[in-house]
Amino acid sequence: MTVAVAVTRERREGEARAALTPDTVKTLIASGATVTVEAGTGQGSSIPDSAYVEAGAAVAPDLQTVLAGADILLKVRCPTAQEISALKPGAVVVGMLDPTRETATIEALTAARVTAFAMERVPRISRAQVMDALSSQANLAGYRAVIEAASAFGRGFPMMMTAAGTVAPAKVFIMGVGVAGLQAIATARRLGAVVTATDVRPATKEQVESLGAKFLAVDDEEFRNAQTAGGYAKEMSAEYQAKQAALVGEHLKKQDIVITTALIPGRPAPRLVTADQVATMKPGSVLIDLAVETGGNVEGAQADQAVTTANGATILGFSNLPARIAADATALYARNLAAFVGLLIKDGALAPDLEDEILKAALVTGEGSA
């Protein structure tokens, strides 16, 4: 008996990633699974159908054929209604399901008696590091944010000394120093910018400084206790936010590029930069908002649009930066998924242990879930 794993083409607009690569197909086959991939699945990540076939997967021409008899469906984003209806009861779906916002999809999965696991909910413990899709994708998002900023900025990043004069380095300010923020700092530094960063978690100060950037924050008692046991930022009090806003407001006036990455799991993104603050920035300055999909850190940011303000600043809101570096994002995410699927298959059969702390945390529909 083998476990039938299916991978379908992502149908959400702008989603270029795929759930598996040929290398991870080989990993799953070695674990006792068969793999069927919908034709065109890897097109956005530069993976031809023939590469999946060479790795041992079957390539099917349509959705119904791919999902016929599937035990596990692997996704990047939520499955569509058509995909859910084609799944048999008892099947398993694994992907970035965004359960706090995609409530209709979760309800549909529950009604279809499908067990679903959200990769965003994989706990941040040592054993689960290889499955941490949030981190793998955020790392690439931070890198790509700087590349997008450099493309939109009308000047260079590094100091350049020429016979005609000296070009000053760009000033880059990173707001939110998680995985994406740290990679943004490192990338901006590599390009030669002068980098400052801020975060409400005191533990990030040392990380920022280790990358050669300067840390900016109101250092008081609330700041020193502003991190959850899981390593996430707490929502700060109105009083602290006012003090931090005043400090940041003065700093923003001098910046060329601002990249915001602050997210609070399960809640709207915190507002970090107001319209009044944007109005004080220099003409030609660029703001990149990585949290625009959950409400945005920058007032006035629009998802996947460039907004030019009256003072000549540009606000760019990217809802899916990893898809702009799809080949690498797919490679990393597919390894996250393959490692997770390893917890679902035992002795060639689908046998998830729902008492396992990783599976228990990631479970959103199915036995034992709400």
Backbone hydrogen bonds, N-H to C=O, Kabsch-Sander energy under -0.5 kcal/mol:
donor,donor_aa,acceptor,acceptor_aa,energy
3,V,32,G,-1.4
4,A,2,T,-0.5
5,V,3,V,-0.7
5,V,34,T,-3.3
6,A,72,I,-3.3
7,V,36,T,-2.2
8,T,74,L,-0.7
15,E,12,R,-2.1
16,A,14,G,-0.9
25,V,21,T,-2.0
26,K,22,P,-1.8
27,T,23,D,-1.5
28,L,24,T,-2.2
29,I,25,V,-2.4
30,A,26,K,-2.1
31,S,27,T,-0.9
32,G,29,I,-1.4
33,A,28,L,-1.9
34,T,3,V,-2.7
36,T,5,V,-2.6
37,V,58,A,-3.2
38,E,7,V,-2.5
39,A,60,A,-2.8
41,T,38,E,-1.8
43,Q,40,G,-1.2
45,S,42,G,-1.2
46,S,43,Q,-1.4
47,I,42,G,-2.8
51,A,48,P,-1.2
52,Y,48,P,-1.0
52,Y,49,D,-0.5
53,V,49,D,-1.9
54,E,50,S,-2.4
55,A,51,A,-1.2
56,G,52,Y,-0.5
56,G,53,V,-1.4
57,A,52,Y,-2.4
58,A,35,V,-2.6
60,A,37,V,-2.3
60,A,58,A,-0.6
66,V,62,D,-1.9
67,L,63,L,-2.3
68,A,64,Q,-1.1
70,A,67,L,-2.0
71,D,4,A,-2.4
72,I,4,A,-2.1
73,L,92,V,-3.2
74,L,6,A,-2.7
74,L,72,I,-0.5
75,K,94,V,-2.8
84,I,80,T,-2.5
85,S,81,A,-2.3
86,A,82,Q,-1.1
87,L,83,E,-0.6
87,L,84,I,-1.2
90,G,113,R,-2.9
91,A,88,K,-1.9
92,V,71,D,-2.6
93,V,115,T,-2.6
94,V,73,L,-2.4
95,G,117,F,-1.8
96,M,76,V,-2.0
97,L,95,G,-1.5
101,R,98,D,-1.5
102,E,98,D,-3.0
103,T,101,R,-1.2
106,I,102,E,-2.0
107,E,103,T,-2.3
108,A,104,A,-2.0
109,L,105,T,-2.4
110,T,106,I,-2.2
111,A,107,E,-2.5
112,A,108,A,-1.8
113,R,110,T,-1.5
114,V,109,L,-2.5
115,T,91,A,-2.5
116,A,114,V,-0.5
116,A,365,T,-1.4
117,F,93,V,-2.7
118,A,362,A,-2.8
119,M,95,G,-2.6
119,M,117,F,-0.6
121,R,118,A,-1.6
122,V,119,M,-1.3
125,I,123,P,-1.8
128,A,125,I,-1.1
129,Q,126,S,-1.4
131,M,128,A,-1.7
132,D,129,Q,-1.4
133,A,131,M,-1.8
136,S,132,D,-2.0
137,Q,133,A,-2.4
138,A,134,L,-2.3
139,N,135,S,-2.3
140,L,136,S,-1.1
141,A,137,Q,-2.1
142,G,138,A,-2.5
143,Y,139,N,-1.6
144,R,140,L,-2.8
145,A,141,A,-2.3
146,V,142,G,-1.2
147,I,143,Y,-1.6
148,E,144,R,-2.7
149,A,145,A,-2.2
150,A,146,V,-2.7
151,S,147,I,-1.9
152,A,148,E,-1.9
153,F,149,A,-2.0
160,M,167,V,-1.9
162,T,160,M,-0.6
162,T,165,G,-2.1
165,G,162,T,-1.5
167,V,160,M,-3.5
168,A,166,T,-0.6
170,A,157,F,-2.4
172,V,170,A,-0.6
172,V,194,V,-2.7
173,F,257,I,-2.8
174,I,172,V,-0.5
174,I,196,T,-2.6
175,M,173,F,-0.5
175,M,259,I,-3.1
176,G,174,I,-0.6
176,G,198,T,-3.1
178,G,176,G,-0.5
182,L,178,G,-2.5
183,Q,179,V,-2.0
184,A,180,A,-2.3
185,I,181,G,-2.4
186,A,182,L,-2.4
187,T,183,Q,-2.5
188,A,184,A,-2.7
189,R,185,I,-2.4
190,R,186,A,-2.0
191,L,187,T,-1.7
192,G,189,R,-1.4
193,A,188,A,-2.4
194,V,170,A,-2.9
195,V,193,A,-0.6
196,T,172,V,-2.5
197,A,214,K,-2.4
198,T,174,I,-2.2
204,T,201,R,-1.6
205,K,202,P,-1.5
207,Q,203,A,-0.7
208,V,204,T,-2.8
209,E,205,K,-2.4
210,S,206,E,-1.9
211,L,207,Q,-0.9
211,L,208,V,-1.0
212,G,209,E,-1.5
213,A,208,V,-1.8
214,K,195,V,-2.0
216,L,197,A,-2.8
219,D,217,A,-0.8
220,D,218,V,-1.3
224,R,220,D,-1.9
225,N,221,E,-0.6
225,N,222,E,-1.1
226,A,223,F,-1.3
228,T,232,Y,-3.0
231,G,228,T,-1.7
234,K,226,A,-1.1
241,Q,237,S,-2.6
242,A,238,A,-1.9
243,K,239,E,-1.8
244,Q,240,Y,-3.0
245,A,241,Q,-2.4
246,A,242,A,-1.8
247,L,243,K,-1.9
248,V,244,Q,-3.1
249,G,245,A,-2.7
250,E,246,A,-1.6
251,H,247,L,-1.6
252,L,248,V,-2.9
253,K,249,G,-1.0
254,K,251,H,-1.5
255,Q,252,L,-1.4
256,D,171,K,-2.0
257,I,171,K,-2.3
258,V,286,V,-2.5
259,I,173,F,-2.5
260,T,288,I,-2.8
261,T,175,M,-3.0
262,A,175,M,-0.6
267,R,264,I,-2.3
269,A,294,T,-2.8
272,L,270,P,-0.7
272,L,297,N,-2.4
273,V,297,N,-2.5
278,V,274,T,-2.3
279,A,275,A,-2.0
280,T,277,Q,-1.2
281,M,278,V,-1.6
282,K,255,Q,-0.5
284,G,312,G,-2.6
285,S,282,K,-2.0
286,V,256,D,-2.5
287,L,314,T,-3.1
288,I,258,V,-3.1
289,D,287,L,-0.5
289,D,316,L,-3.0
290,L,260,T,-2.6
290,L,288,I,-0.7
292,V,289,D,-0.7
294,T,291,A,-1.5
295,G,292,V,-1.4
296,G,291,A,-2.3
299,E,273,V,-3.0
299,E,297,N,-0.5
301,A,298,V,-2.0
304,D,317,G,-2.9
305,Q,302,Q,-1.7
307,V,305,Q,-0.6
307,V,315,I,-2.7
308,T,306,A,-0.5
309,T,307,V,-0.6
309,T,313,A,-2.8
312,G,309,T,-1.9
314,T,285,S,-2.4
315,I,307,V,-3.1
316,L,287,L,-3.4
316,L,314,T,-0.5
317,G,302,Q,-0.7
317,G,305,Q,-1.4
317,G,315,I,-0.5
318,F,289,D,-1.5
318,F,316,L,-0.6
319,S,317,G,-0.6
323,A,320,N,-0.7
324,R,321,L,-2.2
325,I,322,P,-1.8
326,A,323,A,-0.8
329,A,325,I,-2.3
330,T,326,A,-2.9
331,A,327,A,-1.9
332,L,328,D,-2.3
333,Y,329,A,-2.5
334,A,330,T,-2.9
335,R,331,A,-1.3
336,N,332,L,-2.0
337,L,333,Y,-2.7
338,A,334,A,-2.7
339,A,335,R,-2.1
340,F,336,N,-1.9
341,V,337,L,-3.0
342,G,338,A,-1.3
343,L,340,F,-2.0
344,L,341,V,-1.5
345,I,341,V,-1.3
346,K,349,A,-2.8
348,G,31,S,-0.5
349,A,346,K,-1.5
351,A,344,L,-2.9
351,A,349,A,-0.8
353,D,343,L,-0.6
354,L,352,P,-1.0
356,D,353,D,-2.1
360,K,356,D,-3.0
361,A,357,E,-1.4
362,A,358,I,-1.9
363,L,359,L,-1.5
364,V,116,A,-2.9
365,T,116,A,-1.4
369,S,366,G,-2.3
